[in-house]
Amino acid sequence: VDQCANTRFILDHCGNGDLKHTQAQRDQWKKDMTDIAKRKNIVGKVSGFIASAPSRGKWTIDDLAPIVNHTLDSFGPDRVMFGGDWPVVLLGAEKYTDWANALMTIVKDRTEEQQKKLFHDNAVKFYGL
């Protein structure tokens, strides 16, 4: 990323935040996410990491929230976007709506503007849609 300062990058799957991480692994992931997010030519995509659940549907919003929130806080509201990750999301969720509803619950206390950026505006801007 540093060597290609004029190239835009997307870090998918919350940088592979893993629901099965040990605390030490989670701490390292958080440090790495904070570090990579300092580069302004990279955006974070909130997607896919739910596939790391111990088994399909065996997670709670409290399991997901730390990964989502750290990603959002590290990159800031202007450099994050939602990724549905269909159909891979079904490796960790019973239904696609389980993932989508969980994410909407996690971000419900963020401003309406921040939610709109996450779910729509930032992707439109990044992809030039």
C-alpha positions, 0 to 999 in steps of 0.5 A: 500500500505504501509503495503504491500511494496513487493506487486505491485499495479495499481491505475486505472482510474487516481485515479478516477479523476472526470470531475465533481469535484468541485475545492476543490474536485479536489485540494484534488484529486491532493494532494492524487495523489501526496501522493500515487505516492510517494510509489514506489510499485504502478503505475498509469493507465491512464484509465476510468475516462472519464466515469465521464463526465457529459454526453456522449461526453460532454467534451473537451481535456481541461477538460481531460488534467489536470487529465491526466497530474497530473497523469503522472507528479505525477507518472513519465514516468516509472510508468504510463500506458494506459488503454483503459477501453473498453467498459466502456469508452463509458459511457463518449465517443461517440467512443473509438477513441475519448478517444484514440485520446484525450489522444494522443493529450494531451501527444503529447508534451511529448517525444517519449520515454515517450509516448512509455512507457505510451502506451506500454513499462510500461505495458509490463514490469509490466505484464511481457509480 
